[in-house]
């Protein structure tokens, strides 16, 4: 089931992000924890959303997503983060989260959903996940995250 992320679960969501192996603890806290804090304080603007997937409305989150409309772009949205706890991966939760995000974007009048990720080999499965779900690579920014690590951009038409 899906529910809106609440401030009291921020630490758990940051820990979930760490469990994926994509973020170091300090990165997860600074980046994801900071964004969630700003979101819950209403500082990120209209349309910014964080939702969690959990087996019941009171059980801990097994996955979460953060997405928002792209400023100054008509009907374009960014999926900033989608993550599933390491012990819950390959069980369909990522698929459910992505479909949920796509439905939310579509119901808000979105027409394109953009996703950015890293070109490093450690992200091969992440990039394959998006391609298998109908996303197309539309650009790369060389050395974006660091020397030898490009930003890879994917998109999907939502309507």
C-alpha positions in Angstrom: 0.0 0.0 0.0 1.1 3.6 -0.5 1.0 6.5 1.8 2.4 10.0 2.0 5.8 10.1 3.8 5.5 11.8 7.2 8.2 13.6 9.2 8.5 11.0 11.9 9.8 8.4 9.3 12.5 10.5 7.8 15.3 8.7 9.7 13.9 5.4 8.6 13.7 6.5 5.0 17.3 7.7 5.1 18.4 4.4 6.5 16.4 2.6 3.8 18.4 4.7 1.2 21.6 3.7 2.8 20.6 0.0 2.7 20.5 0.2 -1.1 24.3 0.8 -1.2 23.9 3.7 -3.6 24.4 6.4 -0.9 27.0 6.6 1.8 25.5 7.4 5.2 26.6 11.1 5.2 25.4 11.5 1.6 22.0 10.0 2.4 21.5 12.2 5.4 22.7 15.4 3.7 20.9 14.8 0.4 17.8 12.8 1.2 17.3 13.8 4.8 17.7 17.4 3.9 15.1 17.2 1.0 12.6 15.4 3.2 13.0 18.0 5.9 12.5 20.8 3.4 9.5 19.0 1.9 7.8 18.5 5.3 8.4 22.2 6.2 6.6 23.2 2.9 9.7 24.9 1.4 9.9 23.0 -1.9 6.9 24.3 -3.7 3.7 22.9 -5.2 3.7 19.3 -6.4 6.7 18.0 -4.5 5.8 14.6 -3.1 7.3 11.8 -1.2 5.4 8.5 -0.9 6.2 5.2 0.8 5.3 1.7 0.0 4.5 -0.5 3.1 2.7 -3.7 3.6 0.2 -2.0 6.0 -0.6 1.5 7.0 1.3 1.1 10.2 4.3 -1.0 9.1 7.7 0.4 8.2 8.3 1.5 4.7 9.9 -1.0 2.3 10.3 1.6 -0.5 9.8 5.2 -1.2 9.8 7.7 -4.0 10.3 11.5 -4.2 9.2 13.4 -7.3 8.1 16.8 -8.4 7.1 18.9 -11.4 9.9 20.5 -13.3 9.9 24.3 -12.9 9.3 26.3 -16.1 8.5 23.2 -18.1 4.9 22.4 -19.2 3.8 19.0 -18.0 7.4 17.7 -17.2 8.1 15.9 -14.0 11.3 14.7 -12.4 11.6 11.4 -10.4 14.4 12.4 -8.0 14.5 9.2 -6.0 13.0 5.8 -5.9 14.4 3.2 -3.6 13.6 -0.2 -2.1 15.1 -1.6 1.0 17.9 -4.0 0.3 16.1 -6.9 1.9 13.0 -6.2 -0.2 14.4 -5.8 -3.6 13.4 -8.0 -6.6 9.9 -8.5 -5.1 8.1 -6.0 -7.4 8.0 -3.1 -5.0 10.1 -1.0 -7.4 7.7 -1.7 -10.2 4.7 -0.7 -8.0 6.4 2.5 -6.9 7.3 3.5 -10.4 3.7 2.8 -11.6 2.4 4.8 -8.7 4.6 7.7 -9.6 3.5 7.5 -13.2 -0.1 7.5 -12.3 0.3 10.5 -9.9 2.1 12.4 -12.7 -0.5 11.5 -15.3 -3.4 12.5 -12.9 -1.6 15.9 -12.4 -1.5 16.5 -16.1 2.1 15.5 -16.6 3.2 14.4 -20.0 6.9 13.5 -19.5 8.7 11.9 -16.6 12.5 12.4 -16.4 14.9 10.3 -14.4 18.6 11.0 -13.8 21.2 8.5 -12.7 24.9 7.7 -12.8 26.9 6.0 -15.6 29.0 4.0 -13.2 28.9 0.2 -13.6 27.4 0.0 -10.1 24.3 1.6 -11.6 23.9 -0.9 -14.5 20.9 -2.6 -12.9 19.3 0.7 -12.1 19.6 1.8 -15.7 18.3 -1.6 -16.9 15.3 -1.3 -14.6 14.2 1.9 -16.3 14.8 0.7 -19.8 12.7 -2.5 -19.1 9.9 -0.2 -18.0 9.8 1.9 -21.2 12.2 4.7 -20.4 14.6 5.8 -23.1 18.0 7.4 -22.6 17.9 10.9 -24.0 21.2 12.4 -22.8 24.5 12.1 -21.0 26.5 14.8 -19.3 30.1 13.7 -19.1 32.0 14.0 -15.8 28.9 15.4 -14.1 29.1 13.6 -10.8 32.9 13.3 -11.0 35.6 12.6 -13.5 34.5 9.6 -15.5 31.0 9.6 -14.0 28.4 10.9 -16.4 24.8 11.9 -15.6 22.5 9.6 -17.6 19.0 11.0 -18.3 16.0 8.9 -19.2 12.5 9.9 -20.1 9.1 8.4 -20.7 6.0 9.9 -22.3 3.2 9.6 -19.7 0.3 10.7 -21.9 
